[in-house]
Amino acid sequence: MTSSTPARPGDDAAPRPFLLVQTRPEGDAAAAEEESVRRLGGYPGDRLRVMRLDRRVVAVGADRSVDDATDGAAALAGAELGDDVEAEAASGVVDWNAELADVAGVILPGSPFTGSDPEESKSDLQRAVEAELGRLMALVIERQTPFLGCCYGVGTLGRAAGGVVDTTYRELPGPIPVTLTEAGAADPLLKGMPGEFTAYVGHKEAVRELPPGAVLLATGRACPVQMFRVGEHLYATQFHPELDQAGLLQRLEIYADHGYFSADEADAMFAAIRSAATPFAPLILENFCRVYG
């Protein structure tokens, strides 16, 4: 691939931050996610600007406060936000032009939301978050703003770029072997990665058909699309480069009742997770910072 990168400020300018867009209403899950992105990817201090998109949507026109308690966040996830918030969401809540003006790139990690769920089953919060992500992705694609989507991000980029995302290739949480394609082996975001490596997955939907012109970078046995690129600077992984073993186990405790696994699958699933480490997957986060930071 050609490796021209978007215009950057002069060499004497301070490094630009990366924008981490979170969509998890559960405060403990969101905090752990931010910590793991910083630690595993090497994004210290002000190199990572964090946006809780779920809170931004709720805050607009809503006379409520949101704390970090899981119970309160879980209630919000199914909340009806009301006509005033829905009206604001219809016209746009976030000024994405301003948010993207000074960032080196955007990182969109996982989410409890599943975009291919029937519309009638989605909460107002999920619909409002998805509407905002649609506006974000339109600008990201138009400008080729560096983008890294992880798990939820694969469906978000896949849909926005014209691919097909559905529940055909869902995967039980746990470690899987991921294999690089020839294009993946040559891509700068996969520098230092072996031809096959272990990564953690856990998802209800996946890309069934790549967007037009997208490049497949990594594949798996049960889920064929594990990583792809759109254009030169937009990436998405089905697996989680931002999760280590402890992080995945914590995540599964938080989302134990969200339908990612059944009771009869739990013992074997947790045993498989505890038996496998994923030392190479976080290199993708590191490389994203190195290439675009």
Secondary structure, DSSP 8 states (H G I E B T S, - for coil): ----------TTS----EEEEE----HHHHHHHHHHHHHHHT--GGGEEEEEHHHHHHHTT------S-HHHHHHHHT----HHHHHHHHH-SS-HHHHHTT-SEEEE---S--TTS-GGGS-HHHHHHHHHHHHHHHHHHHHT--EEEETHHHHHHHHHTT-EEESTT-EEEEEEEEEE-HHHHT-GGGTT--SEEEEEEEES-EEEE--TT-EEEEE-SSSS-SEEEETTTEEEESS-TT--HHHHHHHHHHTTTSSSS-HHHHHHHHHHHHT---SSTTHHHHHHHHHH-
